[in-house]
Amino acid sequence: MASVDECRQALQDLAARLDQHAEAQGRIDLDRTLACRITDLGTAFHGRLEGGRLTGLTDGDDPKAKIALSTGSDDLVALVHGKLDIMSAVAARRISVKANPFDLMKLRKLL
């Protein structure tokens, strides 16, 4: 099981990767609150997706987040580091993503 610090670092790595992607691909019209809930650690992080970038990453949950990701700590780390495919993880119910369908289509552009 990954630690809370490893999960926090994985999300910071994701934020850095999204920054690079946004610079290369241009602005993506997506401005939503985001919550990442780590089920096996009983912790969460939240931030905001703005123009294809993850900003304001902070400890704690945001129950009103427009996009919510729930997963185990090891799966989060594997996903961020490219060792777990998001589509197969969702199909296997290792990761749950709650968002409206239009936001999901925009999220695919980010990954």
Residue frames relative to the residue before (quaternion, step in Angstrom):
aa qw qx qy qz dx dy dz
M 1.0000 0.0000 0.0000 0.0000 0.00 0.00 0.00
A 0.4099 -0.7013 0.5345 0.2333 3.53 -0.92 0.99
S 0.4801 -0.6703 0.4894 0.2840 3.56 -1.18 0.58
V 0.6734 -0.4592 0.3797 0.4377 3.56 -1.33 0.17
D 0.6504 0.5168 -0.3178 0.4570 3.61 0.97 -0.81
E 0.6444 0.5082 -0.3232 0.4712 3.60 1.01 -0.75
C 0.6402 0.5064 -0.3201 0.4808 3.59 1.05 -0.74
R 0.6331 0.5229 -0.3250 0.4693 3.59 0.97 -0.85
Q 0.6667 0.4954 -0.2986 0.4701 3.59 0.94 -0.89
A 0.6251 0.5342 -0.3391 0.4571 3.59 1.00 -0.76
L 0.6704 0.4807 -0.3015 0.4781 3.59 0.96 -0.80
Q 0.6235 0.5112 -0.3411 0.4833 3.60 1.08 -0.62
D 0.6201 0.5242 -0.3315 0.4804 3.58 1.09 -0.71
L 0.6326 0.5234 -0.3197 0.4728 3.57 1.03 -0.81
A 0.6389 0.5250 -0.3234 0.4601 3.58 0.95 -0.86
A 0.6551 0.5020 -0.3125 0.4703 3.60 0.96 -0.82
R 0.6553 0.5047 -0.3111 0.4680 3.59 0.99 -0.82
L 0.6437 0.5099 -0.3227 0.4707 3.59 1.00 -0.77
D 0.6023 0.5493 -0.3525 0.4596 3.60 1.08 -0.68
Q 0.6686 0.4909 -0.2959 0.4737 3.58 0.90 -0.93
H 0.6561 0.5135 -0.3049 0.4614 3.56 0.98 -0.88
A 0.6533 0.5158 -0.3125 0.4578 3.59 0.96 -0.86
E 0.6368 0.5174 -0.3291 0.4673 3.60 1.04 -0.71
A 0.7023 0.4676 -0.2668 0.4659 3.57 0.97 -0.87
Q 0.7784 0.3704 -0.1752 0.4755 3.60 0.92 -0.92
G 0.4987 -0.6303 0.4513 0.3877 3.57 1.15 -0.42
R 0.7029 -0.4881 0.3314 0.3974 3.52 -1.31 0.28
I 0.1935 -0.7435 0.6311 0.1073 3.54 -1.06 0.89
D 0.4166 -0.7289 0.4918 0.2306 3.56 -0.79 1.03
L 0.4236 0.6520 -0.5160 0.3594 3.55 0.16 1.33
D 0.0970 0.7753 -0.6115 0.1250 3.55 -0.54 1.22
R 0.2775 0.7622 -0.5214 0.2650 3.55 -0.05 1.33
T 0.4746 -0.6109 0.5407 0.3304 3.54 -1.27 0.46
L 0.1573 -0.7917 0.5894 0.0316 3.53 -1.14 0.78
A 0.0660 -0.7640 0.6406 0.0406 3.55 -1.05 0.83
C 0.1135 -0.7607 0.6366 0.0566 3.55 -1.06 0.84
R 0.1022 -0.8170 0.5675 0.0022 3.55 -0.43 1.28
I 0.2141 -0.7734 0.5901 0.0880 3.54 -0.74 1.16
T 0.3175 -0.8282 0.4327 0.1610 3.54 -0.07 1.34
D 0.7274 0.4433 -0.2717 0.4478 3.61 0.84 -0.85
L 0.6962 0.4313 -0.2742 0.5041 3.60 1.22 -0.29
G 0.3585 -0.7555 0.4771 0.2705 3.57 1.25 -0.26
T 0.5866 0.5444 -0.3749 0.4681 3.56 1.09 0.76
A 0.1430 -0.7855 0.5964 0.0827 3.53 -1.27 0.20
F 0.1925 -0.7263 0.6469 0.1300 3.51 -1.40 0.30
H 0.0443 -0.7947 0.6030 0.0528 3.56 -1.16 0.43
G 0.0499 0.7728 -0.6301 0.0576 3.49 -1.30 0.52
R 0.4456 -0.6648 0.5247 0.2900 3.51 -1.22 -0.49
L 0.2829 -0.7053 0.6230 0.1857 3.54 -1.09 0.81
E 0.0593 0.7910 -0.6017 0.0939 3.56 -0.66 1.16
G 0.8561 -0.0765 0.0234 0.5106 3.54 -0.59 1.14
G 0.7228 -0.4308 0.2435 0.4824 3.56 1.07 0.69
R 0.6479 0.4768 -0.3142 0.5041 3.58 1.30 0.10
L 0.3373 -0.7016 0.5897 0.2150 3.56 -1.21 0.64
T 0.0131 0.8249 -0.5606 0.0713 3.57 -0.48 1.22
G 0.8274 0.2883 -0.1843 0.4453 3.54 -1.31 0.31
L 0.2014 0.8091 -0.5264 0.1664 3.57 1.09 0.69
T 0.0584 0.8088 -0.5710 0.1279 3.55 -0.63 1.21
D 0.5451 -0.5872 0.4799 0.3575 3.56 -1.21 0.49
G 0.6797 0.4786 -0.3712 0.4137 3.55 -1.16 0.64
D 0.5077 -0.6581 0.4809 0.2790 3.52 -1.27 0.52
D 0.1731 -0.7179 0.6565 0.1539 3.51 -1.35 0.32
P 0.2529 -0.8181 0.4944 0.1493 3.60 -0.02 1.24
K 0.6945 0.4547 -0.2760 0.4845 3.60 1.20 -0.37
A 0.3322 0.7703 -0.4893 0.2384 3.60 1.27 0.17
K 0.4687 -0.6925 0.4851 0.2558 3.56 -1.00 0.89
I 0.7502 0.1927 -0.1258 0.6198 3.58 1.23 -0.54
A 0.0103 -0.8093 0.5862 -0.0361 3.57 -0.75 1.06
L 0.1201 -0.7691 0.6272 0.0280 3.53 -0.87 1.07
S 0.0372 -0.7780 0.6272 0.0023 3.58 -0.87 0.98
T 0.2111 0.7703 -0.5721 0.1866 3.55 -0.83 1.02
G 0.5571 -0.5645 0.4791 0.3761 3.54 -1.32 0.12
S 0.6667 -0.5381 0.3445 0.3838 3.55 -1.20 0.50
D 0.6733 0.4907 -0.3084 0.4591 3.60 0.87 -0.89
D 0.6521 0.5114 -0.3169 0.4612 3.59 1.00 -0.79
L 0.6191 0.5339 -0.3495 0.4578 3.61 1.02 -0.71
V 0.6738 0.4877 -0.2957 0.4698 3.58 0.85 -0.96
A 0.6604 0.5022 -0.3070 0.4663 3.60 0.94 -0.87
L 0.6384 0.5326 -0.3213 0.4535 3.59 0.98 -0.82
V 0.6940 0.4795 -0.2811 0.4577 3.57 0.80 -1.00
H 0.7408 0.4014 -0.2280 0.4879 3.58 0.99 -0.75
G 0.5892 -0.6467 0.3421 0.3428 3.58 1.24 0.42
K 0.5278 0.6423 -0.4083 0.3770 3.59 1.19 0.30
L 0.7357 0.2784 -0.1812 0.5903 3.57 1.33 -0.08
D 0.3478 -0.7374 0.5480 0.1869 3.55 -0.81 1.06
I 0.5032 -0.6898 0.4350 0.2859 3.58 -0.76 1.05
M 0.6740 0.5054 -0.3130 0.4384 3.60 0.87 -0.87
S 0.6880 0.4507 -0.2969 0.4852 3.61 0.89 -0.83
A 0.6239 0.5365 -0.3409 0.4547 3.61 1.09 -0.63
V 0.6423 0.4936 -0.3199 0.4914 3.59 1.03 -0.74
A 0.6580 0.5158 -0.3107 0.4521 3.58 0.92 -0.89
A 0.7101 0.4293 -0.2443 0.5019 3.58 1.07 -0.74
R 0.4255 -0.7350 0.4208 0.3187 3.58 1.36 0.03
R 0.3639 0.7054 -0.5118 0.3287 3.55 1.08 0.74
I 0.7556 0.1730 -0.0954 0.6246 3.55 1.29 -0.51
S 0.1267 -0.7676 0.6246 0.0680 3.53 -1.05 0.83
V 0.0613 -0.7819 0.6203 0.0113 3.57 -0.87 0.99
K 0.0833 -0.7812 0.6182 0.0243 3.55 -0.78 1.08
A 0.3037 0.7029 -0.5828 0.2720 3.52 -0.65 1.23
N 0.5564 -0.5716 0.4398 0.4126 3.55 -1.17 0.27
P 0.6682 -0.5522 0.3182 0.3839 3.61 -1.10 0.63
F 0.6395 0.5240 -0.3387 0.4492 3.61 1.01 -0.69
D 0.6388 0.5091 -0.3222 0.4785 3.59 1.06 -0.74
L 0.6217 0.5433 -0.3431 0.4478 3.58 1.03 -0.74
M 0.6427 0.5118 -0.3284 0.4659 3.59 0.98 -0.79
K 0.6616 0.4909 -0.3070 0.4766 3.59 1.00 -0.78
L 0.6192 0.5525 -0.3396 0.4427 3.58 1.05 -0.74
R 0.6108 0.5616 -0.3523 0.4329 3.59 1.04 -0.73
K 0.6197 0.5465 -0.3422 0.4473 3.58 1.10 -0.62
L 0.6460 0.5380 -0.3180 0.4383 3.56 1.13 -0.63
L 0.7336 0.4354 -0.2330 0.4669 3.57 1.05 -0.71
